[in-house]
Amino acid sequence: MAEEKDRFGDTMRLIERAKEDMYFAERDRELLEKLRGQLQKVDKTGGELRCPKCSGRRESYTFEGFLLDRCQECGGVWMDRGELEAVCAKSAAGRSASGLIN
């Protein structure tokens, strides 16, 4: 009888863990969709941009005020000099303003 109670408890813990995983997976999907909604395609005139990694075609997007080039083949994201530092600085400023950094 005690063995049956133990198996029931294990099953309940597994169900609880599965529900938690499903909750966080859905939350991640929602956050990704929100971020994708912030991407805005930029139509550049001029020559076609090629990916330095795979030679695929790159398209330009703006995200949070930054210009990004994204490869349509490999999914790589390319930035100009100084943009990564600016993104990091903006992110750090946002975290300190919200009280996440002491």
C-alpha positions in Angstrom: 0.0 0.0 0.0 2.8 2.4 0.9 4.4 1.6 -2.5 1.2 2.7 -4.3 1.2 6.0 -2.4 4.8 6.6 -3.4 4.1 6.0 -7.1 1.1 8.3 -6.9 3.2 11.0 -5.4 5.9 10.6 -8.2 3.2 10.8 -10.8 1.8 14.0 -9.3 5.2 15.6 -9.2 5.8 14.7 -12.8 2.4 16.2 -13.8 3.2 19.4 -11.8 6.6 19.6 -13.6 5.0 19.1 -17.0 2.5 21.9 -16.3 5.3 24.2 -15.3 7.2 23.4 -18.5 4.2 24.1 -20.6 3.6 27.4 -18.8 7.1 28.6 -19.4 7.1 27.4 -23.0 4.0 29.4 -23.7 5.4 32.4 -22.0 8.6 32.2 -24.1 6.5 32.0 -27.3 4.6 35.1 -26.3 7.8 37.0 -25.5 9.3 36.0 -28.9 6.2 37.1 -30.8 6.3 40.4 -29.0 10.0 40.9 -29.9 9.3 39.9 -33.5 6.6 42.5 -33.6 9.2 45.1 -32.8 11.3 44.2 -35.9 10.7 46.6 -38.8 12.0 45.8 -42.2 14.0 48.6 -43.9 14.1 48.9 -47.6 17.6 49.8 -48.6 18.4 51.0 -52.1 21.6 50.0 -53.6 23.5 46.8 -53.9 22.3 43.5 -52.4 23.9 42.7 -49.1 25.6 39.3 -48.7 26.2 37.4 -45.5 29.9 37.2 -44.6 29.4 33.7 -43.2 27.4 31.8 -45.8 27.0 34.3 -48.7 23.2 34.3 -48.2 21.1 37.4 -48.8 20.8 39.8 -45.9 17.9 42.1 -45.2 17.9 45.1 -42.9 15.7 45.6 -39.9 15.4 48.2 -37.1 15.0 46.9 -33.6 14.7 49.2 -30.6 16.3 52.0 -32.8 19.2 49.9 -34.0 19.8 48.9 -37.6 20.4 45.1 -37.9 21.3 43.1 -41.0 19.8 39.5 -40.8 20.8 36.7 -43.2 17.9 34.9 -44.7 19.8 31.7 -45.0 21.7 31.1 -41.8 19.8 33.5 -39.5 22.9 35.4 -38.5 22.6 39.0 -37.3 25.2 41.6 -38.3 25.8 45.0 -36.8 28.0 47.9 -37.7 30.9 49.0 -35.4 29.8 50.2 -32.0 26.2 49.0 -32.3 26.6 46.0 -30.0 28.1 48.2 -27.3 25.2 50.6 -27.7 22.7 47.8 -27.4 24.4 46.6 -24.2 24.5 50.1 -22.8 20.8 50.6 -23.5 20.0 47.2 -22.0 22.0 47.9 -18.9 20.4 51.4 -18.5 17.0 49.8 -18.7 17.8 47.2 -16.1 19.2 49.8 -13.7 16.2 52.1 -14.2 13.8 49.2 -13.4 15.8 48.4 -10.2 17.2 45.1 -11.4 20.8 46.2 -10.7 21.8 47.4 -7.3 
